[in-house]
Amino acid sequence: MKEANDLSASRSTLETPKPPPPTTRLDFLLVRIDRFFARCDGFMNRWLPEEYNPLARSGAAANLALLITVVSGIFMLIWYRSSVQFAYSSIEGLSDYSLGGWVRSLHRYSSDLTMLFLFIHAGRTFVARKFTGSRWLPWVSGIIMCTLIWFIGWTGYWLIWDQPAQQIAMSTMQFVDLFPIFGEPMSRLFVVDRLVPSLLFFVVFFTHMLLPLGIAVGLAIHLMRVTRARLLPNRIVSFSIIGGIALASFVIPAPLDQEAHMNEKVDSFTVDAWYMSPLALGLRFQQTGLWFALFGGVALSAGIPWILGKRRAPASYQAVVIPSRCHSCNQCSEDCPFDAISMIPRTDGKPFDT
């Protein structure tokens, strides 16, 4: 009887939670887009369960694609020679349907798939308004990791030393020349082939190999407030992604352009939309303004939690504990994904530990 009275009293003192006010300055638009994505998810769930939908688990799918990229890149060291004189010939020697050619295609396509899943993950997070308040850290760290992965891909295309790599090197050096770091313009080193420094090529190779370690640190920061994050999709989705990339790499080998020659004007070449978009745009617009616009866009994206976020008072609808109903199941602590609930010893004389 006493427990029933305690329960009724606790219910009477608890007010019905009110819906939270808008948390961003674009809620009226983002809510509609989020609802559209929710309808698309519901439509897909009729034929494909949510746990088997890689678009609903785009973050974990991006991690898997990135892992494939790293592993295939390590195997590429068997055939690749990191020097200006032999880089292109070591890649050209891999026929399309050889093991080395298949690994190279796997490395190329998995890196593109990584960027695709990252853009889906960032877009879904943005329209769901999951970047305000304490979620600013995962958002900012995610933007930094996206930029880092893009830069790793940018340096990777440099290492092939074909015609796109020639344009990447020249575009990068033109950007470096904007800053008074070196005594003479670095772009002068790419006028003729004999002036291209082998040491610079090795620095690019070393950067391409070392920067993935920064992704591991960034991923740890990105998930530090999530207690039960799934780094990879389930087995069925993982095998499907791996099998799809492996099959595509065998059926459609990655293209290879002509070798880079500084004294030859390049008329046309293959452009990877995910990693070489700045190069394609830079050939049509002024290089300086384009690079600063890109870096400004990254900074603007990282500042979205403060640009679009709204300050509000602490929520009155946060979780509360009703001692008369608590029987130490620990389910609340296990269900909270942010490790925000801690179990403590009981002091009310109930026959439960916590």
Secondary structure, 3 states (H helix, E strand, C coil): CHHHHHHHHHHHHCCCCCCCCCCECCHHHHHHHHHHHHHHHHHHHCCCCHHHCCCCCHHHHHHHHHHHHHHHHHHHCCCCCCCCCCHHHHHHCCCCCCHHHHHHHHHHHHHHHHHHHHHHHHHHHHHCCCCCHHHHHHHHHHHHHHHHHHHHHHHHHHHHCEHHHHHHHHHHHHHHCCCCCCCCCHHHHHCCHHHCCHHHHHHHHHHHHHCHHHHHHHHHHHCCCCCCCCCCCCHHHHHHHHHHHHHHHHHCCCCCCCECCCCCCCCCCCCCCCCCHHHHHHCCCCHHHHHHHHHHHHHHHHCHHHHCECCCCCCCCCCCCCHHHCCCCCHHHHHCCCCCCCCCCCCCCCCCCC
